[in-house]
Amino acid sequence: MRKTAIFKSDLFLMHDPGPHHPERIERLRIIYDFINRPEVKSRFVFPEFSPAEKQSIIHNHNDLLVQRVSETAGRSYDFLDQDTATSEKSYDAALLAAGSVIKGVDLLEAGEIDNGFALVRPPGHHAERDRSMGFCLFNNIAVAAYHAQYHHGLERIMIVDWDLHHGNGTQFSFYNSNKVLYLSTHQYPYYPGTGALHEVGTGEGEGFTVNVPLPGGLGDMDYAAIFNDVVLPVGRLYRPQLILVSAGFDIYHGDPLGSMSVGPAGFSYMTRCLVDLAAEVCDGKLLVTLEGGYNLKGQRDGALAVLSELLGGPIDDDGREFYLDDTLHERFKNSHRSHKAIVQAGEAAGKYWKL
């Protein structure tokens, strides 16, 4: 089994956007309740980590945004935009969420862990340089990528974002850079309205943004085809030194905010693809960060599927259903571009990458 780290903290359960908000505490608690079981907890390592320092945050965000978010500290309720609410501990939780992925990068680069999963709140991939939005305060995955560049000298970082919603904040953080390859699968047209095929980056970054906009209703085999025909070929050509993942479980069938139809097996296959790619090109260095997901069963089952694949086997007897068996794995491996949207995404990426 691999040495898989889980980054968790009770502080992440203290970020409370208010009653009836989709990004509620229970979506993380239901995962924590499972992994806190002794027979599960013993399989993982749980590193200590600290809040991100301001300097790490302003690699990706400007001073005005950091100041605005800091002003929410201690307030029982505040709004950063119409969807993004905070509570007394939200600022502290946001700093710690960013700190968790910074620590994850450090441990991977030091060879102290094989891979990891940051089970954090608030999420991050919508937060732009000067704006918190879409339930996100600071952009955790972008902060991690900048940390890998500035503190570890990495020049090729791949970010894979399979959240239902396009990660506008992450895309625009690196839109003119070839040091970060951003690849997103997302429902389109949908919130936040970005992520069209023609959004490919600018300047030195042209071709290093790969968007796969999709209609609703796609399931496990469709996502397997995307990974087989777009994600893996591009990743092998780019040969990243580190792979970061924005894992949103709102593509789960039955999620109240989306209309995709991915199940635990689909999440398992996508994760196994990236585990295998990381082993092939970057010594296995893979860090996953939690983004969206609003069906509690889908949130738990998706996270356990990812953790099983990171670990390299079933978490425990109750978790065997979340680890992909050989027969289903072979079926997924043989899934290729059949849906028009996947074909179009492959053609768009093929202008820059020899797929």
C-alpha positions as CSV (number, residue, x, y, z in Angstrom):
1,M,0.0,0.0,0.0
2,R,1.1,3.6,-0.7
3,K,1.8,6.2,2.0
4,T,-1.3,8.3,1.5
5,A,-1.8,11.5,3.5
6,I,-5.1,12.9,4.5
7,F,-5.2,16.6,5.5
8,K,-8.2,17.3,7.8
9,S,-9.1,19.6,10.6
10,D,-12.1,20.3,12.7
11,L,-11.6,24.0,11.8
12,F,-12.9,23.1,8.3
13,L,-16.2,22.2,10.0
14,M,-16.5,25.6,11.5
15,H,-16.9,27.5,8.2
16,D,-20.7,28.0,8.1
17,P,-22.2,29.8,5.2
18,G,-25.6,29.7,6.9
19,P,-28.8,27.6,6.9
20,H,-29.9,26.0,3.6
21,H,-26.6,26.9,1.9
22,P,-25.5,24.1,-0.4
23,E,-21.9,24.3,0.8
24,R,-22.8,23.0,4.2
25,I,-20.8,21.5,7.0
26,E,-22.3,18.0,6.6
27,R,-20.7,17.5,3.2
28,L,-17.3,17.3,4.9
29,R,-18.5,15.7,8.1
30,I,-19.9,12.7,6.4
31,I,-16.4,11.9,5.0
32,Y,-14.7,12.6,8.3
33,D,-17.1,10.2,10.1
34,F,-16.0,7.4,7.9
35,I,-12.3,8.0,7.9
36,N,-12.3,8.5,11.7
37,R,-13.1,4.8,12.2
38,P,-10.0,3.2,13.7
39,E,-9.7,0.5,11.1
40,V,-9.8,3.2,8.4
41,K,-7.7,5.8,10.1
42,S,-4.8,3.3,10.6
43,R,-4.3,3.0,6.8
44,F,-3.4,6.7,6.3
45,V,-1.1,9.3,7.6
46,F,-2.4,12.6,9.0
47,P,0.2,15.3,8.8
48,E,0.2,18.4,10.9
49,F,-0.1,21.7,8.9
50,S,-0.4,25.4,9.5
51,P,-2.3,28.2,8.0
52,A,-0.9,29.7,4.9
53,E,1.1,32.9,5.4
54,K,-0.1,36.0,3.6
55,Q,2.9,35.9,1.2
56,S,1.7,32.5,-0.1
57,I,-1.8,33.8,-0.6
58,I,-0.8,36.9,-2.5
59,H,1.1,34.9,-5.1
60,N,-2.4,34.3,-6.5
61,H,-4.6,37.0,-4.9
62,N,-4.2,40.8,-4.5
63,D,-3.9,42.6,-1.2
64,L,-7.4,44.0,-1.4
65,L,-9.0,40.6,-1.6
66,V,-6.9,39.3,1.3
67,Q,-7.9,42.3,3.3
68,R,-11.6,41.9,2.5
69,V,-11.7,38.3,3.5
70,S,-9.8,39.0,6.7
71,E,-12.4,41.5,7.7
72,T,-14.9,38.7,7.9
73,A,-13.0,37.1,10.8
74,G,-15.0,37.1,14.0
75,R,-18.2,38.2,12.3
76,S,-21.1,35.8,12.7
77,Y,-22.2,36.4,9.1
78,D,-20.9,38.3,6.0
79,F,-21.2,38.1,2.2
80,L,-18.3,38.2,-0.2
81,D,-20.8,37.9,-3.1
82,Q,-24.4,36.7,-3.5
83,D,-23.4,33.1,-3.2
84,T,-20.3,33.3,-1.0
85,A,-21.1,33.7,2.7
86,T,-18.8,33.6,5.7
87,S,-19.0,33.0,9.5
88,E,-16.8,33.8,12.4
89,K,-14.1,31.1,11.6
90,S,-14.3,31.2,7.8
91,Y,-11.2,33.3,7.3
92,D,-9.2,31.0,9.6
93,A,-10.5,27.9,7.8
94,A,-9.6,29.4,4.4
95,L,-6.0,30.1,5.5
96,L,-5.7,26.6,6.9
97,A,-7.2,25.1,3.7
98,A,-4.5,26.8,1.6
99,G,-1.9,25.8,4.2
100,S,-2.9,22.2,3.9
101,V,-2.1,22.0,0.2
102,I,1.2,23.9,0.7
103,K,2.1,21.3,3.2
104,G,1.1,18.5,0.8
105,V,3.4,19.9,-1.9
106,D,6.3,20.1,0.6
107,L,5.8,16.5,1.7
108,L,5.6,15.2,-1.8
109,E,8.7,17.1,-2.8
110,A,10.5,15.8,0.2
111,G,9.4,12.2,-0.6
112,E,7.8,11.8,2.8
113,I,4.4,10.8,1.3
114,D,3.4,9.1,-1.9
115,N,0.2,11.1,-2.5
116,G,-2.5,12.9,-0.6
117,F,-6.0,14.2,-0.3
118,A,-6.8,17.6,1.2
119,L,-10.3,17.2,2.7
120,V,-10.9,20.9,3.2
121,R,-13.5,23.6,3.3
122,P,-14.1,26.3,1.9
123,P,-13.4,25.1,-1.7
124,G,-11.3,27.2,-3.9
125,H,-11.3,26.9,-7.7
126,H,-13.7,29.8,-8.5
127,A,-11.7,32.4,-6.5
128,E,-10.0,34.8,-8.8
129,R,-7.1,37.2,-8.2
130,D,-9.4,40.0,-6.9
131,R,-12.6,38.2,-6.2
132,S,-14.0,35.5,-3.9
133,M,-17.0,33.8,-5.6
134,G,-18.8,30.6,-6.1
135,F,-18.5,29.5,-2.4
136,C,-14.7,29.9,-2.7
137,L,-12.6,32.4,-0.6
138,F,-9.0,31.7,-1.7
139,N,-8.0,29.4,-4.5
140,N,-6.3,26.5,-2.8
141,I,-5.1,24.6,-5.8
142,A,-3.7,27.8,-7.4
143,V,-1.9,28.6,-4.2
144,A,-0.4,25.1,-4.2
145,A,0.8,25.5,-7.8
146,Y,2.5,28.8,-7.1
147,H,4.1,27.4,-4.0
148,A,5.5,24.5,-6.1
149,Q,6.9,27.0,-8.5
150,Y,8.4,29.5,-6.1
151,H,9.6,27.2,-3.3
152,H,10.5,24.1,-5.2
153,G,11.4,25.4,-8.7
154,L,8.9,23.3,-10.6
155,E,8.3,24.4,-14.2
156,R,5.6,21.9,-15.3
157,I,2.6,21.4,-13.1
158,M,-0.6,19.8,-14.3
159,I,-4.0,20.7,-12.7
160,V,-6.9,18.4,-13.5
161,D,-10.3,19.8,-12.5
162,W,-13.3,17.4,-12.8
163,D,-15.7,19.5,-10.8
164,L,-19.1,20.0,-12.4
165,H,-18.4,23.7,-12.6
166,H,-15.5,25.3,-14.6
167,G,-12.7,26.5,-12.4
168,N,-12.5,30.0,-13.7
169,G,-10.3,31.2,-11.0
170,T,-7.7,28.5,-11.6
171,Q,-7.8,28.9,-15.3
172,F,-7.2,32.7,-15.2
173,S,-4.4,32.3,-12.6
174,F,-2.3,30.6,-15.2
175,Y,-3.8,31.7,-18.5
176,N,-0.6,33.2,-19.9
177,S,1.8,30.6,-18.5
178,N,3.2,27.4,-19.9
179,K,4.4,26.4,-16.4
180,V,0.9,25.2,-15.5
181,L,-1.3,23.0,-17.7
182,Y,-4.9,23.5,-16.7
183,L,-7.3,20.8,-17.9
184,S,-11.0,21.0,-16.9
185,T,-14.0,18.8,-17.6
186,H,-17.3,20.6,-16.7
187,Q,-20.9,21.1,-17.6
188,Y,-21.4,23.8,-20.1
189,P,-23.0,26.3,-20.5
190,Y,-23.4,26.6,-16.8
191,Y,-22.0,28.6,-13.8
192,P,-19.7,30.5,-14.0
193,G,-20.1,30.8,-17.8
194,T,-16.4,30.2,-18.6
195,G,-14.7,27.2,-20.0
196,A,-15.5,27.2,-23.7
197,L,-13.5,25.3,-26.2
198,H,-11.8,28.4,-27.6
199,E,-10.4,29.4,-24.2
200,V,-6.9,27.9,-24.7
201,G,-4.7,30.5,-23.0
202,T,-2.8,33.5,-24.3
203,G,0.9,34.3,-25.0
204,E,3.2,31.7,-23.7
205,G,0.2,30.0,-22.2
206,E,-1.6,29.3,-25.5
207,G,-2.5,25.7,-25.6
208,F,-1.8,25.1,-21.9
209,T,-5.5,25.6,-21.0
210,V,-7.5,22.6,-22.2
211,N,-11.3,22.8,-21.7
212,V,-13.7,19.9,-22.1
213,P,-17.2,21.5,-22.0
214,L,-19.9,18.9,-21.7
215,P,-23.7,18.7,-21.8
216,G,-25.4,17.2,-18.8
217,G,-26.2,13.5,-18.5
218,L,-22.8,12.0,-19.1
219,G,-21.7,9.1,-17.0
220,D,-18.8,6.9,-16.0
221,M,-18.0,5.6,-19.5
222,D,-18.0,9.1,-21.0
223,Y,-15.6,10.4,-18.4
224,A,-13.4,7.3,-18.9
225,A,-13.3,8.2,-22.6
226,I,-12.2,11.8,-21.8
227,F,-9.4,10.6,-19.6
228,N,-8.3,7.9,-22.2
229,D,-8.4,10.2,-25.2
230,V,-7.6,13.7,-23.8
231,V,-6.3,13.8,-20.2
232,L,-3.8,11.0,-20.4
233,P,-2.4,11.7,-23.8
234,V,-1.9,15.4,-23.0
235,G,-0.4,14.6,-19.7
236,R,2.1,12.2,-21.2
237,L,3.2,14.8,-23.7
238,Y,3.4,17.6,-21.1
239,R,5.2,15.3,-18.6
240,P,4.4,17.3,-15.4
241,Q,6.6,17.3,-12.4
242,L,3.6,17.4,-10.2
243,I,-0.1,16.6,-10.7
244,L,-2.8,18.5,-8.7
245,V,-6.5,17.6,-8.8
246,S,-9.5,19.7,-8.1
247,A,-11.9,16.9,-7.1
248,G,-15.6,18.0,-7.2
249,F,-18.2,15.3,-6.6
250,D,-21.0,17.4,-8.0
251,I,-20.8,15.3,-11.2
252,Y,-22.3,12.4,-9.1
253,H,-25.7,11.2,-10.3
254,G,-28.3,12.9,-8.2
255,D,-26.3,15.9,-7.2
256,P,-28.8,18.8,-6.6
257,L,-26.6,21.4,-8.5
258,G,-25.9,19.4,-11.6
259,S,-27.1,16.8,-14.1
260,M,-24.2,14.5,-14.6
261,S,-24.3,10.8,-13.9
262,V,-21.0,9.7,-12.5
263,G,-20.8,7.0,-9.8
264,P,-18.1,5.7,-7.5
265,A,-16.6,3.6,-10.3
266,G,-16.1,6.6,-12.4
267,F,-14.3,8.5,-9.7
268,S,-12.2,5.4,-9.1
269,Y,-11.2,5.2,-12.7
270,M,-10.3,8.9,-13.1
271,T,-8.2,8.7,-10.0
272,R,-6.4,5.5,-11.1
273,C,-5.6,7.1,-14.4
274,L,-3.9,10.0,-12.6
275,V,-2.2,7.7,-10.1
276,D,-0.7,5.8,-13.1
277,L,0.2,8.9,-15.0
278,A,1.9,10.3,-11.9
279,A,3.9,7.1,-11.5
280,E,4.9,7.3,-15.1
281,V,6.0,10.9,-15.3
282,C,6.6,12.4,-11.9
283,D,7.5,9.8,-9.3
284,G,3.9,9.4,-8.3
285,K,3.6,13.0,-7.0
286,L,-0.2,13.6,-6.9
287,L,-2.2,15.8,-4.6
288,V,-6.0,15.9,-4.6
289,T,-8.0,18.8,-3.2
290,L,-11.7,18.8,-2.4
291,E,-13.9,21.2,-4.3
292,G,-17.7,20.8,-4.8
293,G,-20.3,18.1,-4.2
294,Y,-23.7,18.5,-2.7
295,N,-25.3,15.1,-2.5
296,L,-24.1,13.7,0.8
297,K,-23.9,10.1,-0.4
298,G,-22.2,11.1,-3.5
299,Q,-19.7,13.2,-1.5
300,R,-18.8,10.4,0.8
301,D,-18.7,7.6,-1.8
302,G,-16.7,9.7,-4.3
303,A,-14.2,10.7,-1.7
304,L,-13.8,7.0,-0.5
305,A,-13.3,5.9,-4.1
306,V,-10.5,8.5,-4.6
307,L,-8.9,7.5,-1.3
308,S,-9.0,3.8,-2.2
309,E,-7.2,4.4,-5.5
310,L,-4.6,6.7,-3.9
311,L,-4.0,4.0,-1.3
312,G,-3.8,1.3,-3.9
313,G,-6.4,-1.0,-2.5
314,P,-9.7,-1.2,-0.5
315,I,-9.7,1.0,2.6
316,D,-11.3,-1.8,4.7
317,D,-13.9,-4.5,4.2
318,D,-16.7,-2.0,4.1
319,G,-14.8,0.0,1.5
320,R,-14.2,-2.8,-1.1
321,E,-17.1,-1.5,-3.2
322,F,-15.1,1.7,-3.8
323,Y,-12.0,0.1,-5.3
324,L,-12.2,-0.6,-9.0
325,D,-12.2,-4.3,-9.9
326,D,-10.1,-5.6,-12.8
327,T,-13.1,-6.4,-15.1
328,L,-14.6,-2.9,-14.8
329,H,-11.2,-1.3,-15.1
330,E,-10.7,-3.0,-18.5
331,R,-14.1,-1.9,-19.7
332,F,-13.2,1.7,-18.8
333,K,-9.8,1.5,-20.5
334,N,-11.5,0.5,-23.7
335,S,-13.9,3.5,-23.7
336,H,-13.1,6.1,-26.3
337,R,-14.6,9.2,-27.9
338,S,-18.1,8.5,-28.9
339,H,-20.0,11.7,-27.7
340,K,-19.8,14.7,-30.0
341,A,-18.6,17.0,-27.2
342,I,-15.7,14.7,-26.4
343,V,-14.7,14.5,-30.0
344,Q,-14.8,18.3,-30.3
345,A,-12.7,18.7,-27.2
346,G,-10.1,16.2,-28.6
347,E,-10.0,18.1,-31.8
348,A,-9.5,21.4,-30.0
349,A,-6.7,20.0,-27.9
350,G,-5.2,18.3,-30.9
351,K,-4.3,21.7,-32.4
352,Y,-1.6,22.0,-29.7
353,W,-1.0,18.4,-28.6
354,K,-0.4,15.4,-30.9
355,L,-3.2,13.2,-29.6
